Amino acid sequence: MREVFLDIGELGWSLYLSAHMRWLKENNYPIPAIMTSPGRKALYNDMKPTFFKVPDEFYNDFSGRPQNCFALYVASGKELRDYFNSRLPVDYAISESQPFDCHLYKKIYVRKMIFTSYPYEAKLRGQKEILVFPRARMAVPFDLRNLTRAFYIALINRLCEEFKNFTIRTLGTKTGAYDLTEIQKSNFINFVGKTPTVQTLIDRYQLAIVTIGGQSAPPTLGLLQGIPTFMIGHEKDRHVRHENWMNTKAGFYEINKNNYDQFEFTDCITQIVDFVEECK
């Protein structure tokens, strides 16, 4: 039976799965197939696995259960394993080492991951940019870690004023980020909803001098791409040290995990501006 890894969860956890696949390749182990959405293939291309597309009906069959860690919120590993095994060719099956929660991977993958930057595909040219990721997941309980829309508006307006020679660009999905259409600045570009694949997101980093956002996958990917990154959140050690695999320059504004909507905006924005000044 041929093994298949399943990548249907949060993007940040896909980085772990990709790093484990790279470790398998570098150590001459058989490379499992990957079942994921076409938009995430860029994370695995250098391992050259067999790809299976997540069935279209999956998104209806599991609607209302948002992505969580390696899988879905309120969906058991057994339920998902049975569901996908029934839709794979008969000689393929979801790997027995497939993680479905936020913790098991530590036992399975410890010392079996190789992290490296992902290659750029499209060659972008133009003005240097400051990338802002205005995360806004509205599903419960993930909405508790959204910084407010007002914070991002204040931040971007300040960045536009302070760094007129740089483009300030927001990135994210329409369902996972604030679409800040109200900001009218000549050096601001609202790019939310315009990176349909992980590769198009990765390509945007090549012009960036800094990435900024609440703790989430896109700033973590910025660190992995070697771009100085400033995050706001409640897990400083995790993001500055443990998930900063390339030892990239990192800034962090620590807030209480229950108060993402209540912290000192002005002080935080000032620290971000100082960080950008150091990096430009």
C-alpha atoms as an extended CHARMM CRD file, in Angstrom:
* protein
*
       280  EXT
         1         1  MET       CA              0.0000000000        0.0000000000        0.0000000000  PROA      1               0.0000000000
         2         2  ARG       CA              1.3760000000        3.4160000000       -0.9610000000  PROA      2               0.0000000000
         3         3  GLU       CA              1.3330000000        6.1750000000        1.6620000000  PROA      3               0.0000000000
         4         4  VAL       CA             -0.4920000000        9.4930000000        1.2170000000  PROA      4               0.0000000000
         5         5  PHE       CA             -0.0750000000       12.6010000000        3.3470000000  PROA      5               0.0000000000
         6         6  LEU       CA             -3.0950000000       14.8410000000        3.6710000000  PROA      6               0.0000000000
         7         7  ASP       CA             -2.7070000000       18.6350000000        3.6060000000  PROA      7               0.0000000000
         8         8  ILE       CA             -6.0950000000       20.2280000000        4.3090000000  PROA      8               0.0000000000
         9         9  GLY       CA             -5.3890000000       22.2430000000        7.4680000000  PROA      9               0.0000000000
        10        10  GLU       CA             -3.9380000000       25.6400000000        8.2550000000  PROA      10              0.0000000000
        11        11  LEU       CA             -1.1250000000       26.9010000000        6.0510000000  PROA      11              0.0000000000
        12        12  GLY       CA              1.3160000000       27.2600000000        8.9480000000  PROA      12              0.0000000000
        13        13  TRP       CA              1.0850000000       23.5350000000        9.6460000000  PROA      13              0.0000000000
        14        14  SER       CA              1.6590000000       22.7360000000        5.9870000000  PROA      14              0.0000000000
        15        15  LEU       CA              5.1610000000       24.1460000000        6.4730000000  PROA      15              0.0000000000
        16        16  TYR       CA              5.8600000000       21.3720000000        8.9800000000  PROA      16              0.0000000000
        17        17  LEU       CA              4.5480000000       18.6940000000        6.6370000000  PROA      17              0.0000000000
        18        18  SER       CA              6.6130000000       20.0980000000        3.7700000000  PROA      18              0.0000000000
        19        19  ALA       CA              9.7300000000       20.1320000000        5.9800000000  PROA      19              0.0000000000
        20        20  HSD       CA              9.1370000000       16.4980000000        6.9420000000  PROA      20              0.0000000000
        21        21  MET       CA              8.7520000000       15.5300000000        3.2850000000  PROA      21              0.0000000000
        22        22  ARG       CA             12.0520000000       17.2700000000        2.5510000000  PROA      22              0.0000000000
        23        23  TRP       CA             13.7190000000       15.3090000000        5.3580000000  PROA      23              0.0000000000
        24        24  LEU       CA             12.4200000000       12.0650000000        3.8560000000  PROA      24              0.0000000000
        25        25  LYS       CA             13.8570000000       13.0150000000        0.4690000000  PROA      25              0.0000000000
        26        26  GLU       CA             17.2300000000       14.0810000000        1.8620000000  PROA      26              0.0000000000
        27        27  ASN       CA             17.4970000000       10.7920000000        3.7710000000  PROA      27              0.0000000000
        28        28  ASN       CA             16.4880000000        8.6540000000        0.7760000000  PROA      28              0.0000000000
        29        29  TYR       CA             13.1680000000        7.4470000000        2.1650000000  PROA      29              0.0000000000
        30        30  PRO       CA             10.2290000000        6.7680000000       -0.1540000000  PROA      30              0.0000000000
        31        31  ILE       CA              8.2680000000        9.9470000000       -0.8100000000  PROA      31              0.0000000000
        32        32  PRO       CA              4.5680000000        9.6400000000        0.0610000000  PROA      32              0.0000000000
        33        33  ALA       CA              1.9380000000       11.0690000000       -2.2490000000  PROA      33              0.0000000000
        34        34  ILE       CA              0.2210000000       14.3100000000       -1.2170000000  PROA      34              0.0000000000
        35        35  MET       CA             -3.4920000000       15.0340000000       -1.2830000000  PROA      35              0.0000000000
        36        36  THR       CA             -4.0760000000       18.7670000000       -1.1300000000  PROA      36              0.0000000000
        37        37  SER       CA             -5.5790000000       21.6820000000       -3.0350000000  PROA      37              0.0000000000
        38        38  PRO       CA             -3.8300000000       22.7340000000       -6.2620000000  PROA      38              0.0000000000
        39        39  GLY       CA             -2.9390000000       26.0270000000       -4.6080000000  PROA      39              0.0000000000
        40        40  ARG       CA             -0.5370000000       24.3610000000       -2.1600000000  PROA      40              0.0000000000
        41        41  LYS       CA              1.4950000000       22.2890000000       -4.6080000000  PROA      41              0.0000000000
        42        42  ALA       CA              4.3720000000       24.7960000000       -4.4440000000  PROA      42              0.0000000000
        43        43  LEU       CA              5.2180000000       23.5790000000       -0.9350000000  PROA      43              0.0000000000
        44        44  TYR       CA              6.0260000000       20.1070000000       -2.2510000000  PROA      44              0.0000000000
        45        45  ASN       CA              7.2540000000       20.5680000000       -5.7970000000  PROA      45              0.0000000000
        46        46  ASP       CA             10.9280000000       20.0020000000       -4.9650000000  PROA      46              0.0000000000
        47        47  MET       CA             10.0870000000       16.5720000000       -3.4800000000  PROA      47              0.0000000000
        48        48  LYS       CA              8.2790000000       15.5600000000       -6.7060000000  PROA      48              0.0000000000
        49        49  PRO       CA              5.5250000000       13.5020000000       -5.0370000000  PROA      49              0.0000000000
        50        50  THR       CA              2.4390000000       12.0910000000       -6.6960000000  PROA      50              0.0000000000
        51        51  PHE       CA             -0.3340000000       14.6540000000       -6.1850000000  PROA      51              0.0000000000
        52        52  PHE       CA             -3.9930000000       13.9590000000       -5.5130000000  PROA      52              0.0000000000
        53        53  LYS       CA             -6.4830000000       16.8240000000       -5.5570000000  PROA      53              0.0000000000
        54        54  VAL       CA             -8.8390000000       17.1220000000       -2.5930000000  PROA      54              0.0000000000
        55        55  PRO       CA            -12.2830000000       16.0770000000       -3.9190000000  PROA      55              0.0000000000
        56        56  ASP       CA            -14.5300000000       19.0150000000       -4.7500000000  PROA      56              0.0000000000
        57        57  GLU       CA            -17.3350000000       17.6160000000       -2.5910000000  PROA      57              0.0000000000
        58        58  PHE       CA            -15.1040000000       17.7070000000        0.5000000000  PROA      58              0.0000000000
        59        59  TYR       CA            -15.7450000000       21.4270000000        0.9490000000  PROA      59              0.0000000000
        60        60  ASN       CA            -19.5090000000       20.8390000000        1.0570000000  PROA      60              0.0000000000
        61        61  ASP       CA            -19.3290000000       17.6460000000        3.0820000000  PROA      61              0.0000000000
        62        62  PHE       CA            -17.2850000000       19.3720000000        5.8020000000  PROA      62              0.0000000000
        63        63  SER       CA            -18.6880000000       22.8930000000        5.5140000000  PROA      63              0.0000000000
        64        64  GLY       CA            -18.8240000000       24.7980000000        8.7830000000  PROA      64              0.0000000000
        65        65  ARG       CA            -15.7350000000       23.0530000000       10.1320000000  PROA      65              0.0000000000
        66        66  PRO       CA            -12.8410000000       25.4840000000        9.6490000000  PROA      66              0.0000000000
        67        67  GLN       CA             -9.2010000000       24.5660000000        9.2040000000  PROA      67              0.0000000000
        68        68  ASN       CA             -7.3910000000       23.8120000000       12.4560000000  PROA      68              0.0000000000
        69        69  CYS       CA             -3.7510000000       22.7040000000       12.7110000000  PROA      69              0.0000000000
        70        70  PHE       CA             -3.2480000000       19.7840000000       10.2990000000  PROA      70              0.0000000000
        71        71  ALA       CA             -6.9440000000       19.1440000000        9.7920000000  PROA      71              0.0000000000
        72        72  LEU       CA            -10.3460000000       20.6090000000       10.7000000000  PROA      72              0.0000000000
        73        73  TYR       CA            -12.0030000000       21.9330000000       13.8260000000  PROA      73              0.0000000000
        74        74  VAL       CA            -14.3900000000       19.3660000000       15.3350000000  PROA      74              0.0000000000
        75        75  ALA       CA            -13.4960000000       16.5930000000       12.8800000000  PROA      75              0.0000000000
        76        76  SER       CA            -11.8530000000       13.4410000000       14.1960000000  PROA      76              0.0000000000
        77        77  GLY       CA             -8.8210000000       11.8400000000       12.6130000000  PROA      77              0.0000000000
        78        78  LYS       CA            -10.7820000000        8.6260000000       12.0830000000  PROA      78              0.0000000000
        79        79  GLU       CA            -13.5840000000       10.4550000000       10.3040000000  PROA      79              0.0000000000
        80        80  LEU       CA            -11.1370000000       12.1860000000        7.9630000000  PROA      80              0.0000000000
        81        81  ARG       CA             -9.0090000000        9.0890000000        7.3780000000  PROA      81              0.0000000000
        82        82  ASP       CA            -12.0780000000        7.0070000000        6.4560000000  PROA      82              0.0000000000
        83        83  TYR       CA            -13.4410000000        9.7820000000        4.2340000000  PROA      83              0.0000000000
        84        84  PHE       CA            -10.2790000000       10.2280000000        2.1820000000  PROA      84              0.0000000000
        85        85  ASN       CA             -9.2960000000        6.5590000000        2.0380000000  PROA      85              0.0000000000
        86        86  SER       CA            -12.6370000000        5.8250000000        0.4090000000  PROA      86              0.0000000000
        87        87  ARG       CA            -11.7820000000        8.3370000000       -2.3220000000  PROA      87              0.0000000000
        88        88  LEU       CA             -8.2050000000        7.2740000000       -3.0630000000  PROA      88              0.0000000000
        89        89  PRO       CA             -7.1640000000        4.6380000000       -5.6170000000  PROA      89              0.0000000000
        90        90  VAL       CA             -7.2190000000        1.1600000000       -4.0800000000  PROA      90              0.0000000000
        91        91  ASP       CA             -3.4280000000        0.9130000000       -3.7720000000  PROA      91              0.0000000000
        92        92  TYR       CA             -3.1240000000        4.1860000000       -1.8110000000  PROA      92              0.0000000000
        93        93  ALA       CA             -4.0380000000        5.0250000000        1.8110000000  PROA      93              0.0000000000
        94        94  ILE       CA             -3.5900000000        7.9070000000        4.2300000000  PROA      94              0.0000000000
        95        95  SER       CA             -0.3040000000        7.3670000000        6.0740000000  PROA      95              0.0000000000
        96        96  GLU       CA             -0.4430000000        5.9120000000        9.5670000000  PROA      96              0.0000000000
        97        97  SER       CA              1.8950000000        8.7440000000       10.6190000000  PROA      97              0.0000000000
        98        98  GLN       CA             -0.5020000000       11.3970000000        9.3170000000  PROA      98              0.0000000000
        99        99  PRO       CA             -1.0530000000       13.9970000000       12.0800000000  PROA      99              0.0000000000
       100       100  PHE       CA             -4.5390000000       15.4020000000       12.5610000000  PROA      100             0.0000000000
       101       101  ASP       CA             -4.0730000000       17.6080000000       15.6370000000  PROA      101             0.0000000000
       102       102  CYS       CA             -1.6980000000       20.2960000000       16.9250000000  PROA      102             0.0000000000
       103       103  HSD       CA              0.4800000000       18.0330000000       19.0690000000  PROA      103             0.0000000000
       104       104  LEU       CA              1.0600000000       14.5850000000       17.6020000000  PROA      104             0.0000000000
       105       105  TYR       CA              3.4470000000       15.8940000000       14.9370000000  PROA      105             0.0000000000
       106       106  LYS       CA              5.9940000000       16.6970000000       17.6920000000  PROA      106             0.0000000000
       107       107  LYS       CA              6.3220000000       12.9800000000       18.4340000000  PROA      107             0.0000000000
       108       108  ILE       CA              6.3250000000       11.8850000000       14.7980000000  PROA      108             0.0000000000
       109       109  TYR       CA              8.4430000000       14.5880000000       13.1810000000  PROA      109             0.0000000000
       110       110  VAL       CA             10.9150000000       15.5640000000       15.9070000000  PROA      110             0.0000000000
       111       111  ARG       CA             14.3870000000       15.8300000000       14.3280000000  PROA      111             0.0000000000
       112       112  LYS       CA             12.8100000000       14.7460000000       11.0410000000  PROA      112             0.0000000000
       113       113  MET       CA             12.2370000000       18.1230000000        9.3990000000  PROA      113             0.0000000000
       114       114  ILE       CA             14.3650000000       20.2620000000        7.1260000000  PROA      114             0.0000000000
       115       115  PHE       CA             13.1900000000       23.8520000000        6.7190000000  PROA      115             0.0000000000
       116       116  THR       CA             14.3690000000       25.9920000000        3.8370000000  PROA      116             0.0000000000
       117       117  SER       CA             13.1210000000       28.9260000000        1.8020000000  PROA      117             0.0000000000
       118       118  TYR       CA             10.8390000000       28.1890000000       -1.1340000000  PROA      118             0.0000000000
       119       119  PRO       CA             11.9390000000       29.2090000000       -4.6400000000  PROA      119             0.0000000000
       120       120  TYR       CA             10.4000000000       32.1890000000       -6.3930000000  PROA      120             0.0000000000
       121       121  GLU       CA              8.7250000000       31.4230000000       -9.6860000000  PROA      121             0.0000000000
       122       122  ALA       CA              7.5860000000       34.7310000000      -11.1790000000  PROA      122             0.0000000000
       123       123  LYS       CA             10.3750000000       37.3050000000      -11.3080000000  PROA      123             0.0000000000
       124       124  LEU       CA              8.9660000000       40.5310000000       -9.8680000000  PROA      124             0.0000000000
       125       125  ARG       CA             10.5450000000       43.9130000000      -10.4340000000  PROA      125             0.0000000000
       126       126  GLY       CA              9.6880000000       47.3110000000       -9.0820000000  PROA      126             0.0000000000
       127       127  GLN       CA              9.6430000000       49.3630000000       -5.9150000000  PROA      127             0.0000000000
       128       128  LYS       CA             10.5340000000       47.7020000000       -2.6290000000  PROA      128             0.0000000000
       129       129  GLU       CA              7.5380000000       46.8430000000       -0.4540000000  PROA      129             0.0000000000
       130       130  ILE       CA              6.3320000000       46.5110000000        3.1190000000  PROA      130             0.0000000000
       131       131  LEU       CA              3.8940000000       43.6070000000        3.2880000000  PROA      131             0.0000000000
       132       132  VAL       CA              1.0580000000       43.6810000000        5.8170000000  PROA      132             0.0000000000
       133       133  PHE       CA             -1.0910000000       40.6240000000        6.5400000000  PROA      133             0.0000000000
       134       134  PRO       CA             -4.3750000000       41.8110000000        8.1210000000  PROA      134             0.0000000000
       135       135  ARG       CA             -5.5830000000       38.4250000000        9.3800000000  PROA      135             0.0000000000
       136       136  ALA       CA             -9.3480000000       38.2340000000        9.9740000000  PROA      136             0.0000000000
       137       137  ARG       CA            -10.6770000000       34.7130000000       10.4850000000  PROA      137             0.0000000000
       138       138  MET       CA            -14.3110000000       35.0930000000       11.4520000000  PROA      138             0.0000000000
       139       139  ALA       CA            -15.0810000000       31.5070000000       12.4760000000  PROA      139             0.0000000000
       140       140  VAL       CA            -15.3360000000       30.7600000000       16.2010000000  PROA      140             0.0000000000
       141       141  PRO       CA            -12.9720000000       30.3150000000       18.0700000000  PROA      141             0.0000000000
       142       142  PHE       CA            -10.3420000000       31.6280000000       15.6380000000  PROA      142             0.0000000000
       143       143  ASP       CA            -11.8530000000       35.1160000000       15.5940000000  PROA      143             0.0000000000
       144       144  LEU       CA            -10.4310000000       35.7180000000       19.0860000000  PROA      144             0.0000000000
       145       145  ARG       CA             -6.9710000000       36.1780000000       17.5560000000  PROA      145             0.0000000000
       146       146  ASN       CA             -7.9140000000       38.8490000000       15.0470000000  PROA      146             0.0000000000
       147       147  LEU       CA             -6.3510000000       42.2320000000       15.5620000000  PROA      147             0.0000000000
       148       148  THR       CA             -8.9570000000       44.8840000000       14.8570000000  PROA      148             0.0000000000
       149       149  ARG       CA             -9.6750000000       46.5160000000       11.5290000000  PROA      149             0.0000000000
       150       150  ALA       CA             -9.0540000000       49.8950000000       13.1960000000  PROA      150             0.0000000000
       151       151  PHE       CA             -5.5430000000       48.7900000000       14.1800000000  PROA      151             0.0000000000
       152       152  TYR       CA             -4.6010000000       47.8500000000       10.6290000000  PROA      152             0.0000000000
       153       153  ILE       CA             -6.0340000000       51.0860000000        9.2370000000  PROA      153             0.0000000000
       154       154  ALA       CA             -4.0100000000       53.1180000000       11.7260000000  PROA      154             0.0000000000
       155       155  LEU       CA             -0.8830000000       51.0470000000       11.0530000000  PROA      155             0.0000000000
       156       156  ILE       CA             -1.0780000000       51.2940000000        7.2700000000  PROA      156             0.0000000000
       157       157  ASN       CA             -1.7980000000       55.0170000000        7.2950000000  PROA      157             0.0000000000
       158       158  ARG       CA              1.2720000000       55.5540000000        9.4890000000  PROA      158             0.0000000000
       159       159  LEU       CA              3.4570000000       53.3230000000        7.3070000000  PROA      159             0.0000000000
       160       160  CYS       CA              2.3290000000       55.1670000000        4.1830000000  PROA      160             0.0000000000
       161       161  GLU       CA              3.2830000000       58.5070000000        5.7640000000  PROA      161             0.0000000000
       162       162  GLU       CA              6.5980000000       57.3610000000        7.2150000000  PROA      162             0.0000000000
       163       163  PHE       CA              7.8320000000       55.3660000000        4.2170000000  PROA      163             0.0000000000
       164       164  LYS       CA              6.7340000000       57.2230000000        1.1130000000  PROA      164             0.0000000000
       165       165  ASN       CA              9.4210000000       55.5990000000       -1.0370000000  PROA      165             0.0000000000
       166       166  PHE       CA              8.0350000000       52.1100000000       -0.4110000000  PROA      166             0.0000000000
       167       167  THR       CA              4.8200000000       50.4100000000       -1.4710000000  PROA      167             0.0000000000
       168       168  ILE       CA              2.6600000000       49.2460000000        1.4360000000  PROA      168             0.0000000000
       169       169  ARG       CA              0.7860000000       46.1450000000        0.2750000000  PROA      169             0.0000000000
       170       170  THR       CA             -1.8260000000       44.0760000000        2.1110000000  PROA      170             0.0000000000
       171       171  LEU       CA             -2.1440000000       40.3760000000        1.3290000000  PROA      171             0.0000000000
       172       172  GLY       CA             -4.5010000000       37.6040000000        2.3530000000  PROA      172             0.0000000000
       173       173  THR       CA             -7.5700000000       35.6880000000        1.2810000000  PROA      173             0.0000000000
       174       174  LYS       CA            -10.9930000000       37.2750000000        1.0270000000  PROA      174             0.0000000000
       175       175  THR       CA            -12.2720000000       34.9220000000        3.7230000000  PROA      175             0.0000000000
       176       176  GLY       CA             -9.2650000000       35.2940000000        6.0090000000  PROA      176             0.0000000000
       177       177  ALA       CA             -8.1800000000       38.9450000000        5.9000000000  PROA      177             0.0000000000
       178       178  TYR       CA             -9.6190000000       42.4440000000        6.1580000000  PROA      178             0.0000000000
       179       179  ASP       CA            -10.3200000000       43.9360000000        2.7320000000  PROA      179             0.0000000000
       180       180  LEU       CA             -9.2250000000       47.4840000000        3.5670000000  PROA      180             0.0000000000
       181       181  THR       CA            -10.8280000000       49.3460000000        0.6830000000  PROA      181             0.0000000000
       182       182  GLU       CA            -11.2540000000       52.5060000000        2.7590000000  PROA      182             0.0000000000
       183       183  ILE       CA             -7.5450000000       53.3810000000        2.7750000000  PROA      183             0.0000000000
       184       184  GLN       CA             -6.7140000000       55.9180000000        0.0940000000  PROA      184             0.0000000000
       185       185  LYS       CA             -2.9670000000       56.4620000000       -0.0420000000  PROA      185             0.0000000000
       186       186  SER       CA             -0.8850000000       56.7830000000       -3.1930000000  PROA      186             0.0000000000
       187       187  ASN       CA              1.6710000000       54.2100000000       -1.9900000000  PROA      187             0.0000000000
       188       188  PHE       CA             -0.8640000000       51.6910000000       -0.6800000000  PROA      188             0.0000000000
       189       189  ILE       CA             -2.0380000000       48.6270000000       -2.6250000000  PROA      189             0.0000000000
       190       190  ASN       CA             -4.8580000000       46.4610000000       -1.2960000000  PROA      190             0.0000000000
       191       191  PHE       CA             -3.9480000000       43.0380000000       -2.6890000000  PROA      191             0.0000000000
       192       192  VAL       CA             -6.2790000000       40.9310000000       -0.5400000000  PROA      192             0.0000000000
       193       193  GLY       CA             -7.8170000000       38.1650000000       -2.6150000000  PROA      193             0.0000000000
       194       194  LYS       CA             -5.2090000000       38.4050000000       -5.3830000000  PROA      194             0.0000000000
       195       195  THR       CA             -2.8500000000       35.5700000000       -4.4430000000  PROA      195             0.0000000000
       196       196  PRO       CA             -4.8790000000       32.4890000000       -5.4200000000  PROA      196             0.0000000000
       197       197  THR       CA             -2.0450000000       30.0230000000       -4.7790000000  PROA      197             0.0000000000
       198       198  VAL       CA              0.7180000000       29.6730000000       -2.2220000000  PROA      198             0.0000000000
       199       199  GLN       CA              3.2250000000       30.2210000000       -5.0400000000  PROA      199             0.0000000000
       200       200  THR       CA              1.7360000000       33.6170000000       -5.9100000000  PROA      200             0.0000000000
       201       201  LEU       CA              1.9620000000       34.5110000000       -2.2140000000  PROA      201             0.0000000000
       202       202  ILE       CA              5.5790000000       33.3420000000       -1.9880000000  PROA      202             0.0000000000
       203       203  ASP       CA              6.5090000000       35.3540000000       -5.0850000000  PROA      203             0.0000000000
       204       204  ARG       CA              5.3650000000       38.5830000000       -3.4230000000  PROA      204             0.0000000000
       205       205  TYR       CA              8.0580000000       38.2390000000       -0.7290000000  PROA      205             0.0000000000
       206       206  GLN       CA             10.9060000000       38.8420000000       -3.1570000000  PROA      206             0.0000000000
       207       207  LEU       CA             10.3240000000       42.6250000000       -3.1940000000  PROA      207             0.0000000000
       208       208  ALA       CA              9.6520000000       42.8850000000        0.5510000000  PROA      208             0.0000000000
       209       209  ILE       CA             11.9450000000       44.6220000000        3.0160000000  PROA      209             0.0000000000
       210       210  VAL       CA              9.6600000000       43.7060000000        5.9530000000  PROA      210             0.0000000000
       211       211  THR       CA              6.5060000000       41.6980000000        6.6020000000  PROA      211             0.0000000000
       212       212  ILE       CA              4.0540000000       42.5950000000        9.3770000000  PROA      212             0.0000000000
       213       213  GLY       CA              1.0320000000       40.8940000000       10.9060000000  PROA      213             0.0000000000
       214       214  GLY       CA             -0.6170000000       39.1340000000       13.7850000000  PROA      214             0.0000000000
       215       215  GLN       CA              0.8970000000       35.7370000000       14.5050000000  PROA      215             0.0000000000
       216       216  SER       CA             -0.1910000000       33.5240000000       11.6330000000  PROA      216             0.0000000000
       217       217  ALA       CA              1.1940000000       31.6290000000        8.6620000000  PROA      217             0.0000000000
       218       218  PRO       CA              2.0710000000       34.4680000000        6.2220000000  PROA      218             0.0000000000
       219       219  PRO       CA              4.4860000000       36.2730000000        8.5950000000  PROA      219             0.0000000000
       220       220  THR       CA              5.9800000000       32.8930000000        9.5660000000  PROA      220             0.0000000000
       221       221  LEU       CA              6.5050000000       32.2380000000        5.8730000000  PROA      221             0.0000000000
       222       222  GLY       CA              8.1460000000       35.6640000000        5.6490000000  PROA      222             0.0000000000
       223       223  LEU       CA             10.6860000000       34.5740000000        8.2600000000  PROA      223             0.0000000000
       224       224  LEU       CA             11.2750000000       31.3450000000        6.3330000000  PROA      224             0.0000000000
       225       225  GLN       CA             11.9090000000       33.3790000000        3.1800000000  PROA      225             0.0000000000
       226       226  GLY       CA             14.5140000000       35.3890000000        5.0910000000  PROA      226             0.0000000000
       227       227  ILE       CA             12.4650000000       38.6140000000        5.2260000000  PROA      227             0.0000000000
       228       228  PRO       CA             12.6660000000       40.6150000000        8.4790000000  PROA      228             0.0000000000
       229       229  THR       CA              9.2760000000       40.2130000000       10.1180000000  PROA      229             0.0000000000
       230       230  PHE       CA              7.3280000000       41.8890000000       12.9180000000  PROA      230             0.0000000000
       231       231  MET       CA              4.4630000000       40.0110000000       14.5950000000  PROA      231             0.0000000000
       232       232  ILE       CA              1.8500000000       40.9020000000       17.1700000000  PROA      232             0.0000000000
       233       233  GLY       CA              0.5070000000       38.1430000000       19.4090000000  PROA      233             0.0000000000
       234       234  HSD       CA              0.7830000000       36.1310000000       22.6060000000  PROA      234             0.0000000000
       235       235  GLU       CA              3.4480000000       33.5080000000       21.7460000000  PROA      235             0.0000000000
       236       236  LYS       CA              6.6780000000       35.4540000000       21.3730000000  PROA      236             0.0000000000
       237       237  ASP       CA              9.1030000000       32.6120000000       22.0520000000  PROA      237             0.0000000000
       238       238  ARG       CA              7.3720000000       30.3390000000       19.5580000000  PROA      238             0.0000000000
       239       239  HSD       CA              7.5120000000       32.8230000000       16.6940000000  PROA      239             0.0000000000
       240       240  VAL       CA             10.8030000000       34.5890000000       17.3630000000  PROA      240             0.0000000000
       241       241  ARG       CA             12.7780000000       31.4320000000       18.1980000000  PROA      241             0.0000000000
       242       242  HSD       CA             11.1490000000       28.0390000000       17.6350000000  PROA      242             0.0000000000
       243       243  GLU       CA              9.4400000000       28.8220000000       14.3070000000  PROA      243             0.0000000000
       244       244  ASN       CA             12.1170000000       31.2010000000       13.0770000000  PROA      244             0.0000000000
       245       245  TRP       CA             13.9430000000       28.4140000000       11.2930000000  PROA      245             0.0000000000
       246       246  MET       CA             16.2900000000       30.6540000000        9.2720000000  PROA      246             0.0000000000
       247       247  ASN       CA             17.1750000000       32.8930000000       12.2530000000  PROA      247             0.0000000000
       248       248  THR       CA             15.7380000000       35.8760000000       10.4080000000  PROA      248             0.0000000000
       249       249  LYS       CA             15.5960000000       39.2880000000       12.0620000000  PROA      249             0.0000000000
       250       250  ALA       CA             12.3240000000       39.3390000000       14.0180000000  PROA      250             0.0000000000
       251       251  GLY       CA             10.3520000000       41.8650000000       16.0430000000  PROA      251             0.0000000000
       252       252  PHE       CA              7.4150000000       41.0590000000       18.3020000000  PROA      252             0.0000000000
       253       253  TYR       CA              4.8150000000       42.9970000000       20.2510000000  PROA      253             0.0000000000
       254       254  GLU       CA              3.4500000000       40.7350000000       22.9680000000  PROA      254             0.0000000000
       255       255  ILE       CA             -0.1880000000       41.0160000000       24.0160000000  PROA      255             0.0000000000
       256       256  ASN       CA             -2.5300000000       38.9670000000       26.2030000000  PROA      256             0.0000000000
       257       257  LYS       CA             -4.1070000000       36.0460000000       24.3500000000  PROA      257             0.0000000000
       258       258  ASN       CA             -7.5530000000       37.2110000000       25.4620000000  PROA      258             0.0000000000
       259       259  ASN       CA             -7.0450000000       40.8240000000       24.4030000000  PROA      259             0.0000000000
       260       260  TYR       CA             -6.2320000000       40.8920000000       20.7120000000  PROA      260             0.0000000000
       261       261  ASP       CA             -8.7720000000       43.6860000000       20.3510000000  PROA      261             0.0000000000
       262       262  GLN       CA             -7.5170000000       45.6960000000       23.3460000000  PROA      262             0.0000000000
       263       263  PHE       CA             -3.8910000000       46.7820000000       23.4510000000  PROA      263             0.0000000000
       264       264  GLU       CA             -1.8830000000       49.9630000000       23.0640000000  PROA      264             0.0000000000
       265       265  PHE       CA             -2.1010000000       50.6280000000       19.3330000000  PROA      265             0.0000000000
       266       266  THR       CA              0.1300000000       53.7090000000       19.3680000000  PROA      266             0.0000000000
       267       267  ASP       CA              3.0060000000       52.0400000000       21.1970000000  PROA      267             0.0000000000
       268       268  CYS       CA              2.8070000000       48.9550000000       18.9660000000  PROA      268             0.0000000000
       269       269  ILE       CA              2.7740000000       51.0030000000       15.7560000000  PROA      269             0.0000000000
       270       270  THR       CA              5.7330000000       53.0580000000       16.9490000000  PROA      270             0.0000000000
       271       271  GLN       CA              7.7160000000       49.8800000000       17.5680000000  PROA      271             0.0000000000
       272       272  ILE       CA              6.8160000000       48.6260000000       14.0930000000  PROA      272             0.0000000000
       273       273  VAL       CA              7.9660000000       51.8890000000       12.4940000000  PROA      273             0.0000000000
       274       274  ASP       CA             11.2600000000       51.6820000000       14.3950000000  PROA      274             0.0000000000
       275       275  PHE       CA             11.6820000000       48.0810000000       13.2130000000  PROA      275             0.0000000000
       276       276  VAL       CA             11.1070000000       49.0400000000        9.5800000000  PROA      276             0.0000000000
       277       277  GLU       CA             13.6150000000       51.8900000000        9.9410000000  PROA      277             0.0000000000
       278       278  GLU       CA             16.2430000000       49.3780000000       11.0710000000  PROA      278             0.0000000000
       279       279  CYS       CA             15.5380000000       47.0900000000        8.1390000000  PROA      279             0.0000000000
       280       280  LYS       CA             15.1090000000       49.4190000000        5.1800000000  PROA      280             0.0000000000
